[in-house]
């Protein structure tokens, strides 16, 4: 594959428009059942020995509920010892205030110990655990015992499930008929999180519910960035996100970025399946300086590609479209 790479400091004077990009952040919780006075109100019955760390990695270190008392029939009454509530919060998202939330996906690995059947009563995202007038708790799309979806009934072996929803719509709430719209402020808040309540186990033996990993991925878009450039680097107006031009392209395109930190920066190219094709740039950069990578791929097939710019703790991902 013939490649042409060019790195330059931006010195020309012109005006440049960016393109909307889809970025993402993936986080795990720092609190488990210990915000909103959870333990004081509900005690330690739910997940007495579990910590957020237990659910922050796929490491065979589990967070399990107490043994839950079964009932013989779903119509039978049950006690508080039959159900458990898992509340994970403090995910630490840092989504820009001007972003639009596109998609949110919950990734869960879980299983049960015991012969009785147990499953979700409600699984949802939340803004806080305790509800009050004007302060809704569970929010967005709910997965409930009334629905049919993979993972509704907990398996006997650890299994991974994904629960996606869009950033807004009219299918929220328990009955999937409420309007909702996620915002960066909601998601960045410390009380934002995941809540799972099980229904009472049905059978004759006690059951434990166990989790190995719960993480949330938020995809968001940012409006195009416009910047002016000057022959004096000190007068350059710094951009928050990389700018790609032209896009779509036929023979070559440019990825322009401002170094957010002094240190190494990497620009990578991926195909539409997420496989990395090439590392386009990997060099030491200076904070505040503007860099541009020019890519000419004569043998690059027509199609959709993705690029990623990494600089310190910051990563930006965008899409490229190669025409004929």
C-alpha positions as CSV (number, residue, x, y, z in Angstrom):
1,X,0.0,0.0,0.0
2,X,1.5,3.3,-1.1
3,X,1.4,5.9,1.7
4,X,2.3,9.6,1.8
5,X,2.5,11.2,5.2
6,X,3.3,14.9,5.8
7,X,3.6,16.7,9.2
8,X,3.6,20.4,9.2
9,X,3.2,23.3,11.6
10,X,0.2,25.4,10.5
11,X,1.5,28.7,9.1
12,X,-0.9,29.7,6.3
13,X,-3.7,32.2,6.8
14,X,-7.2,30.8,6.0
15,X,-10.5,29.8,7.5
16,X,-11.3,26.1,8.1
17,X,-14.5,24.4,9.0
18,X,-14.5,21.1,10.9
19,X,-17.0,18.2,10.7
20,X,-19.3,16.6,13.2
21,X,-17.6,13.7,14.9
22,X,-18.8,10.9,17.1
23,X,-16.7,10.5,20.2
24,X,-17.1,8.1,23.2
25,X,-16.1,7.6,26.8
26,X,-16.3,4.3,28.7
27,X,-16.4,4.3,32.5
28,X,-17.0,2.1,35.5
29,X,-18.5,3.1,38.8
30,X,-16.7,4.3,42.0
31,X,-19.8,3.9,44.3
32,X,-21.9,0.8,44.9
33,X,-25.0,1.2,47.0
34,X,-23.5,4.0,49.1
35,X,-24.8,7.3,47.7
36,X,-28.2,8.9,48.6
37,X,-27.9,7.4,52.1
38,X,-28.5,3.9,50.5
39,X,-27.0,1.8,53.3
40,X,-28.6,3.9,56.1
41,X,-32.1,3.4,54.5
42,X,-31.8,0.0,53.0
43,X,-29.2,-1.7,55.1
44,X,-26.6,-4.2,53.8
45,X,-29.0,-6.9,52.7
46,X,-28.6,-6.2,49.0
47,X,-24.8,-6.6,48.3
48,X,-23.2,-6.6,51.8
49,X,-19.6,-7.4,50.8
50,X,-19.6,-6.0,47.3
51,X,-17.6,-2.9,46.4
52,X,-17.5,-0.9,43.1
53,X,-14.0,-2.2,42.5
54,X,-15.4,-5.8,42.3
55,X,-17.5,-4.7,39.3
56,X,-14.9,-2.5,37.6
57,X,-13.1,-5.3,35.7
58,X,-13.6,-8.7,34.2
59,X,-11.4,-10.4,36.7
60,X,-13.4,-13.2,38.4
61,X,-13.8,-11.1,41.5
62,X,-17.5,-10.9,42.0
63,X,-20.0,-8.7,43.8
64,X,-22.8,-10.8,45.1
65,X,-26.1,-10.2,46.8
66,X,-27.1,-11.9,50.1
67,X,-29.0,-15.1,49.6
68,X,-32.5,-14.2,48.4
69,X,-35.5,-16.0,49.8
70,X,-37.6,-17.7,47.0
71,X,-41.4,-17.9,46.6
72,X,-43.1,-20.8,45.0
73,X,-45.3,-18.8,42.7
74,X,-45.1,-15.3,41.2
75,X,-48.5,-14.4,42.7
76,X,-47.3,-15.2,46.2
77,X,-46.3,-12.3,48.6
78,X,-42.6,-11.9,49.3
79,X,-40.5,-10.2,51.9
80,X,-37.6,-7.7,51.6
81,X,-35.2,-10.6,51.8
82,X,-36.5,-11.8,48.4
83,X,-35.2,-8.9,46.4
84,X,-32.0,-6.9,46.0
85,X,-31.2,-3.5,44.5
86,X,-27.9,-2.8,42.8
87,X,-27.0,0.9,42.5
88,X,-23.8,1.9,40.8
89,X,-22.9,5.6,40.6
90,X,-19.9,8.0,40.4
91,X,-18.9,7.0,36.8
92,X,-16.9,10.2,36.4
93,X,-17.9,11.1,32.8
94,X,-16.4,14.4,31.5
95,X,-18.5,15.0,28.4
96,X,-18.3,18.5,27.0
97,X,-21.3,20.7,27.9
98,X,-22.0,21.5,24.2
99,X,-22.1,17.8,23.2
100,X,-25.2,15.9,22.0
101,X,-25.7,12.5,23.5
102,X,-26.1,9.9,20.7
103,X,-26.1,6.5,22.4
104,X,-25.6,5.0,25.8
105,X,-24.7,1.3,26.3
106,X,-24.6,-0.7,29.5
107,X,-22.3,-3.7,29.5
108,X,-23.0,-6.3,32.2
109,X,-21.4,-9.6,33.1
110,X,-23.5,-11.5,35.7
111,X,-24.9,-14.9,36.8
112,X,-26.8,-16.5,39.7
113,X,-26.0,-19.1,42.4
114,X,-28.9,-21.3,43.2
115,X,-31.6,-23.4,41.5
116,X,-34.5,-21.0,41.7
117,X,-35.3,-18.8,38.7
118,X,-34.5,-15.1,39.1
119,X,-34.4,-12.2,36.7
120,X,-34.8,-8.4,36.3
121,X,-37.7,-6.5,37.7
122,X,-36.2,-3.3,36.3
123,X,-32.8,-2.6,34.8
124,X,-32.2,1.1,33.9
125,X,-29.9,4.1,33.9
126,X,-30.6,6.6,36.6
127,X,-30.0,10.2,37.6
128,X,-30.1,9.3,41.3
129,X,-31.3,6.5,43.5
130,X,-34.1,8.0,45.6
131,X,-37.0,9.6,43.8
132,X,-38.8,12.8,44.7
133,X,-41.2,15.2,43.1
134,X,-39.3,17.1,40.4
135,X,-36.3,14.9,40.8
136,X,-36.7,11.7,38.8
137,X,-34.4,8.8,39.6
138,X,-34.6,6.0,37.0
139,X,-34.5,7.6,33.6
140,X,-34.4,6.8,29.9
141,X,-35.2,3.3,28.5
142,X,-36.1,0.6,31.1
143,X,-35.8,-3.1,30.7
144,X,-38.4,-4.9,32.8
145,X,-39.9,-8.2,33.7
146,X,-42.7,-7.4,31.1
147,X,-40.2,-7.4,28.3
148,X,-38.3,-10.1,26.4
149,X,-34.6,-9.6,26.0
150,X,-31.3,-11.6,26.4
151,X,-30.2,-11.6,30.0
152,X,-33.6,-10.9,31.5
153,X,-33.4,-14.3,33.3
154,X,-30.0,-14.6,35.0
155,X,-27.9,-17.6,33.8
156,X,-26.0,-20.1,35.9
157,X,-22.7,-19.2,34.3
158,X,-21.1,-15.8,33.9
159,X,-22.5,-14.2,30.7
160,X,-22.0,-10.8,29.1
161,X,-25.0,-8.7,28.0
162,X,-25.3,-5.3,26.3
163,X,-28.2,-2.9,26.9
164,X,-28.2,0.0,24.4
165,X,-30.4,3.1,24.1
166,X,-30.3,6.3,22.1
167,X,-29.6,9.7,23.6
168,X,-33.3,10.7,23.5
169,X,-36.7,9.5,22.3
170,X,-40.2,8.6,23.3
171,X,-39.7,5.1,24.5
172,X,-38.6,5.8,28.1
173,X,-40.1,4.7,31.4
174,X,-41.5,1.5,32.7
175,X,-44.1,1.2,29.9
176,X,-41.9,2.6,27.1
177,X,-44.0,5.6,26.4
178,X,-42.2,8.5,28.1
179,X,-40.1,11.2,26.4
180,X,-36.5,11.5,27.6
181,X,-33.4,13.4,26.6
182,X,-30.0,12.7,28.1
183,X,-27.7,15.7,28.5
184,X,-24.0,16.0,29.4
185,X,-24.9,17.5,32.8
186,X,-27.1,14.5,33.7
187,X,-24.4,12.0,32.7
188,X,-21.4,13.9,34.3
189,X,-23.2,14.1,37.6
190,X,-21.9,11.9,40.4
191,X,-25.4,10.4,41.0
192,X,-25.7,9.2,37.4
193,X,-25.5,5.5,37.2
194,X,-27.0,2.0,36.7
195,X,-29.8,0.5,38.8
196,X,-30.9,-3.1,38.7
197,X,-33.7,-4.6,40.8
198,X,-34.5,-8.3,40.6
199,X,-37.9,-9.9,41.1
200,X,-38.3,-12.5,43.9
201,X,-36.8,-15.8,43.0
202,X,-39.3,-18.4,42.0
203,X,-38.6,-21.9,43.3
204,X,-37.6,-23.6,46.5
205,X,-33.9,-22.8,47.0
206,X,-32.2,-19.4,47.9
207,X,-30.5,-17.6,45.2
208,X,-27.5,-15.1,45.0
209,X,-27.1,-12.6,42.1
210,X,-23.5,-12.0,41.2
211,X,-21.8,-9.4,38.9
212,X,-18.3,-9.3,37.6
213,X,-18.3,-6.2,35.4
214,X,-20.6,-3.3,34.8
215,X,-19.5,-0.5,32.5
216,X,-21.2,2.3,30.6
217,X,-20.2,3.7,27.2
218,X,-21.5,7.1,26.1
219,X,-21.3,8.1,22.5
220,X,-21.7,11.8,21.8
221,X,-21.3,14.3,18.9
222,X,-19.8,17.7,18.8
223,X,-20.8,20.5,16.4
224,X,-18.2,21.4,13.7
225,X,-15.4,23.6,14.9
226,X,-14.4,26.7,12.9
227,X,-11.0,28.3,13.5
228,X,-8.9,31.0,11.9
229,X,-5.2,30.5,11.4
230,X,-2.4,33.1,11.3
231,X,1.2,33.1,10.1
232,X,2.1,33.8,13.7
233,X,1.7,30.6,15.7
234,X,1.1,32.6,18.8
235,X,-2.1,34.1,17.2
236,X,-3.5,30.7,16.2
237,X,-6.9,30.1,17.7
238,X,-6.7,26.7,19.3
239,X,-9.3,24.0,18.4
240,X,-10.9,21.6,20.9
241,X,-11.2,18.7,18.4
242,X,-9.3,17.7,15.3
243,X,-10.4,19.0,12.0
244,X,-10.4,16.8,8.9
245,X,-10.4,18.3,5.4
246,X,-11.5,17.5,2.8
247,X,-14.0,14.9,4.0
248,X,-15.2,13.0,1.9
249,X,-12.0,12.8,-0.1
250,X,-10.7,11.2,-3.3
251,X,-6.9,11.2,-3.3
252,X,-5.8,12.7,0.0
253,X,-7.1,14.3,3.2
254,X,-5.7,16.2,6.2
255,X,-6.1,15.5,9.9
256,X,-5.3,18.7,11.9
257,X,-5.1,18.8,15.7
258,X,-3.8,20.9,18.5
259,X,-1.6,19.3,21.1
260,X,-3.4,19.3,24.4
261,X,-0.4,18.1,26.3
262,X,3.4,18.0,25.8
263,X,4.4,14.5,25.1
264,X,3.7,11.8,22.6
265,X,0.8,12.0,20.1
266,X,-0.5,9.2,18.0
267,X,-2.8,9.3,14.9
268,X,-4.2,5.9,13.8
269,X,-6.3,4.8,10.9
270,X,-9.0,2.0,11.2
271,X,-11.2,0.2,8.7
272,X,-15.0,0.0,9.0
273,X,-14.7,-3.1,11.1
274,X,-12.5,-1.4,13.7
275,X,-9.2,-3.1,12.7
276,X,-6.2,-0.8,12.7
277,X,-4.7,-0.3,9.3
278,X,-1.8,2.0,10.1
279,X,-0.2,4.3,12.6
280,X,-0.1,7.5,10.6
281,X,1.8,9.6,13.2
282,X,3.6,8.9,16.5
283,X,5.8,11.8,17.6
284,X,6.7,14.1,20.5
285,X,4.4,17.2,20.4
286,X,4.4,20.5,22.3
287,X,1.2,21.7,24.1
288,X,-0.7,24.4,22.1
289,X,1.1,23.8,18.8
290,X,-1.0,22.9,15.7
291,X,-0.1,19.8,13.7
292,X,-1.4,18.4,10.5
293,X,-1.0,14.9,9.0
294,X,-1.7,14.7,5.3
295,X,-2.7,11.2,4.1
296,X,-2.6,10.2,0.5
297,X,-3.6,6.6,0.0
298,X,-3.6,5.8,-3.7
299,X,-4.5,2.1,-3.0
300,X,-7.0,2.8,-0.3
301,X,-10.3,1.3,-1.4
302,X,-13.5,3.3,-1.5
303,X,-15.4,3.2,1.8
304,X,-15.7,4.4,5.4
305,X,-12.7,4.6,7.6
306,X,-12.1,5.9,11.1
307,X,-9.2,7.8,12.6
308,X,-8.1,8.3,16.2
309,X,-5.9,11.0,17.7
310,X,-4.4,10.2,21.1
311,X,-2.5,12.8,23.1
312,X,-2.0,12.0,26.8
313,X,-5.3,11.1,28.4
314,X,-7.3,12.6,25.5
315,X,-8.6,10.7,22.6
316,X,-10.7,11.8,19.6
317,X,-12.3,9.6,17.1
318,X,-13.8,10.6,13.7
319,X,-15.0,9.2,10.5
320,X,-13.4,9.4,7.0
321,X,-15.2,8.8,3.7
322,X,-13.1,7.7,0.7
323,X,-14.8,8.2,-2.7
324,X,-13.8,6.9,-6.1
